Amino acid sequence: MTKKTKIVLIAVLVFLAILAIPSYSWTKKNIKEIDKFYNARLSPIIMIPGSSATENRFDGLVKKLNQDRSGVKHSLLKVKVWNDGRITYNGSIAARDNEPIIVIGFENNHDGYSNIKKQARMVNAAFDDLQGKYNFNNFKGLGHSNGGLVYTAFIEKYLGDYDVDLKKLMTIGTPYNFTETNINNKTEMLADFISNRKQIPKSLSMYSVAGTITYDSDELVPDASVNAGKYIYQGQAAHYTETTVTGEDAQHSDLPTNNEIVSLVHQRIEDRQRNQRNQGNQNNG
């Protein structure tokens, strides 16, 4: 091969490489756009149970939600974070389910502010793992009892690290001031939550639900402690709504399957309009 031939060959190879770079970038960009379009359809409801409860805590709620749900039922994926850092999965997300329910539970499910901060770190580890698997760009949240405290700690400290939109949050029987009934006596936890409230997304719709089986509590959490959540979320989130349910099934441990609360989840957390639209598209197809 002559020197001139070599030069021509090298020039051709360089030219082809130059052409290949924009082609590769275009292909990569389009794959990313397709991936983004697909994942935009996935909008899970991520639930966190309270102290002493496990990832099975919301089985009754999911069953009731699916009883009244037309079309595709909610899948149920249970995630458990162990003290040694392991993350295990039970269940799966159905291929046609755009709104699965994901429950995050912990081996360390004990009470107390120090444990709530540890559990928030565990939620962050699980959330990061879930993002790696499913790469959803928005979700809704639900926390029962201390699960609402863990959610608040996660939102304020970790959520900003993700390019993900928390659209709606419902906390049920959540003691934002623990057992304290006087708002002037703020616990360290409540004071911290108020101090860090600017980290809460301004686009969030937040719903705080209290149960009152007596005049002022659900027999475990004081109504005043649930209402203390307004000092964290009101005026920071786009919308903040307080609701109280009463009656025999408004006792603290019964709240996740209370029929009024199930109805509230239908109305305020589920993407019912999108579900109905998808159903219409399926029927028209």
C-alpha positions in Angstrom: 0.0 0.0 0.0 1.4 3.4 -1.1 1.8 6.3 1.3 -0.9 8.2 -0.8 -3.3 5.3 -0.4 -2.8 5.2 3.3 -3.5 8.9 3.6 -6.7 8.5 1.6 -7.8 5.5 3.7 -7.1 7.4 6.9 -9.1 10.4 5.6 -12.0 8.1 4.7 -12.0 6.6 8.2 -11.9 10.0 9.9 -14.7 11.2 7.7 -16.8 8.1 8.6 -16.1 8.6 12.3 -17.2 12.2 12.1 -20.5 11.1 10.5 -20.9 8.4 13.1 -20.7 10.7 16.1 -23.9 12.7 15.3 -25.6 9.5 14.3 -24.8 7.9 17.7 -25.9 11.1 19.5 -29.1 11.2 17.6 -29.8 7.5 18.3 -29.0 7.9 22.0 -31.2 11.0 22.3 -34.1 9.2 20.6 -33.8 6.2 22.8 -33.7 8.5 25.9 -36.9 10.2 24.6 -38.7 6.9 24.0 -37.6 5.8 27.5 -38.8 9.1 29.0 -42.2 8.8 27.1 -42.7 5.2 28.4 -41.7 6.0 32.0 -44.0 9.1 32.0 -46.9 6.6 32.0 -45.7 5.0 35.2 -46.9 6.9 38.3 -46.7 4.7 41.3 -48.3 5.2 44.7 -45.6 4.7 47.3 -46.8 3.8 50.8 -44.9 3.8 54.1 -46.3 2.0 57.2 -45.9 3.3 60.7 -43.9 2.0 63.7 -44.1 -1.7 64.4 -45.9 -2.3 61.1 -44.5 -4.2 58.2 -44.6 -4.0 54.4 -47.9 -6.0 54.7 -49.6 -3.1 56.5 -51.6 -1.9 53.5 -52.8 -5.2 52.2 -56.4 -4.4 53.3 -56.3 -0.9 51.8 -55.0 -2.2 48.5 -57.7 -4.9 48.4 -60.4 -2.3 49.0 -59.0 0.1 46.4 -58.9 -2.7 43.8 -62.5 -3.8 44.6 -63.8 -0.4 43.5 -61.3 0.1 40.6 -62.5 -0.5 37.0 -60.0 -1.8 34.4 -56.5 -2.5 35.4 -56.1 -3.2 39.1 -53.2 -1.9 41.2 -50.2 -4.2 41.2 -48.7 -4.6 44.7 -44.9 -4.5 45.0 -43.5 -4.8 48.6 -40.0 -3.6 49.3 -38.1 -4.3 52.5 -35.0 -2.5 53.6 -32.9 -4.5 56.1 -30.6 -3.1 58.7 -27.5 -4.5 56.9 -28.5 -2.5 53.7 -30.1 -5.3 51.8 -33.2 -4.5 49.8 -35.6 -7.3 49.0 -38.7 -7.4 46.8 -41.9 -9.3 47.0 -44.5 -9.0 44.2 -44.2 -7.4 40.8 -45.6 -4.6 38.6 -48.0 -5.8 35.9 -47.1 -4.8 32.3 -50.3 -2.8 31.8 -50.4 -1.2 35.2 -49.4 2.5 35.1 -50.3 3.1 38.7 -48.8 0.3 40.8 -48.7 0.4 44.6 -45.3 0.1 46.1 -44.9 -0.4 49.9 -41.6 0.3 51.6 -41.1 -1.4 54.9 -38.1 -1.7 57.3 -36.4 -4.3 59.5 -35.9 -1.4 61.9 -39.5 -0.3 62.3 -39.2 1.1 65.8 -40.5 4.4 67.2 -38.6 7.5 68.1 -37.1 10.5 66.2 -33.7 8.8 65.8 -35.3 5.8 64.2 -37.5 7.9 62.0 -34.3 9.6 60.6 -32.8 6.1 60.0 -35.9 5.0 58.3 -35.9 8.1 56.0 -32.4 7.0 54.9 -33.7 3.5 54.3 -36.5 5.0 52.1 -33.9 6.9 50.2 -31.9 3.7 49.6 -35.1 1.9 48.4 -36.2 4.9 46.3 -32.8 5.0 44.6 -33.1 1.3 43.8 -36.6 1.7 42.5 -35.5 4.5 40.3 -32.8 2.3 38.9 -35.3 -0.4 38.1 -38.3 1.7 36.8 -37.1 5.3 36.3 -40.5 6.8 36.8 -40.6 10.6 36.7 -43.5 11.2 39.1 -45.3 9.5 42.0 -47.8 9.9 44.8 -47.2 9.2 48.5 -49.2 7.8 51.4 -48.0 7.3 55.0 -49.8 5.9 58.0 -48.9 7.0 61.5 -45.1 7.4 61.8 -44.9 6.6 58.1 -46.0 10.2 57.5 -43.1 11.4 59.6 -40.7 9.2 57.7 -42.1 10.6 54.5 -41.7 14.2 55.7 -38.1 13.5 56.7 -37.4 11.8 53.3 -39.0 14.7 51.4 -37.0 17.4 53.2 -33.6 15.7 53.1 -33.5 13.4 50.1 -36.2 14.0 47.5 -34.4 17.0 46.0 -31.6 14.7 44.8 -34.0 13.2 42.3 -35.5 14.6 39.1 -38.9 13.2 40.1 -42.1 15.0 40.9 -44.0 14.1 44.1 -47.5 15.1 42.9 -49.7 14.2 45.9 -49.1 13.1 49.5 -51.6 11.8 52.1 -50.7 11.2 55.7 -53.1 9.3 57.9 -53.1 9.6 61.7 -49.5 11.1 61.6 -48.3 12.5 64.9 -46.3 15.5 63.7 -45.7 16.6 67.3 -45.7 13.0 68.8 -48.0 12.9 71.8 -47.7 16.6 72.6 -51.1 18.4 72.4 -49.8 22.0 72.9 -48.4 23.5 69.7 -46.3 25.9 71.9 -44.4 22.8 73.1 -42.8 21.7 69.9 -40.8 18.5 69.9 -37.3 18.5 68.4 -38.7 16.7 65.4 -41.5 19.2 64.7 -39.1 22.1 65.1 -36.7 20.4 62.6 -39.5 19.8 60.1 -40.6 23.4 60.3 -37.0 24.6 59.9 -36.6 22.5 56.7 -40.0 23.1 55.2 -38.6 25.0 52.2 -37.4 21.7 50.8 -41.0 20.6 50.3 -42.0 20.9 46.6 -44.2 23.9 46.0 -46.2 22.0 43.5 -47.3 19.3 46.0 -50.9 18.7 47.0 -50.9 17.6 50.6 -53.7 15.9 52.5 -53.6 15.3 56.2 -56.2 12.9 57.6 -57.0 12.5 61.3 -59.1 9.9 63.1 -61.2 10.8 66.2 -62.9 8.0 68.0 -62.9 10.1 71.1 -63.3 13.8 71.0 -59.7 14.6 70.6 -57.8 11.5 69.4 -57.9 8.2 67.6 -57.1 6.5 70.9 -53.4 6.8 70.2 -52.5 10.0 68.3 -53.9 13.3 69.5 -55.9 15.3 67.0 -53.8 18.3 67.8 -50.6 16.5 66.9 -52.0 15.5 63.5 -53.0 19.1 63.0 -49.5 20.3 63.7 -48.7 19.2 60.2 -50.1 22.5 58.9 -47.0 24.3 60.4 -44.9 22.2 58.1 -46.9 22.0 54.8 -49.4 24.8 54.8 -48.1 27.8 52.8 -45.3 25.8 51.3 -47.1 23.1 49.4 -49.5 24.2 46.6 -52.4 22.8 48.5 -52.9 21.7 52.1 -56.1 20.0 53.2 -57.0 18.7 56.7 -59.8 16.0 57.0 -61.1 14.3 60.1 -62.9 10.9 60.0 -65.0 9.7 63.0 -66.8 6.5 64.1 -65.9 3.1 65.4 -63.5 2.4 62.5 -61.6 5.6 63.1 -59.3 4.0 65.7 -55.7 4.4 64.9 -54.9 0.9 63.6 -58.1 0.8 61.6 -57.5 4.0 59.7 -55.9 2.5 56.6 -59.0 0.4 55.9 -61.6 3.0 57.0 -64.1 3.3 54.2 -64.0 7.1 54.3 -60.3 7.1 53.9 -60.4 4.6 51.1 -62.8 7.0 49.4 -60.4 9.8 50.0 -57.5 7.8 48.5 -59.7 7.2 45.4 -60.6 10.9 45.1 -57.3 12.6 46.0 -54.4 10.2 45.4 -55.3 7.9 42.5 -55.0 9.3 39.0 -58.6 8.4 38.3 -59.0 10.6 35.2 -56.0 9.1 33.6 -57.2 5.6 34.4 -60.6 6.3 32.9 -58.9 7.9 29.8 -56.7 4.8 29.4 -59.8 2.6 29.7 -61.5 4.6 27.0 -58.5 4.2 24.7 -58.5 0.5 25.3 -62.2 0.2 24.6 -61.8 2.2 21.4 -58.9 0.0 20.4 
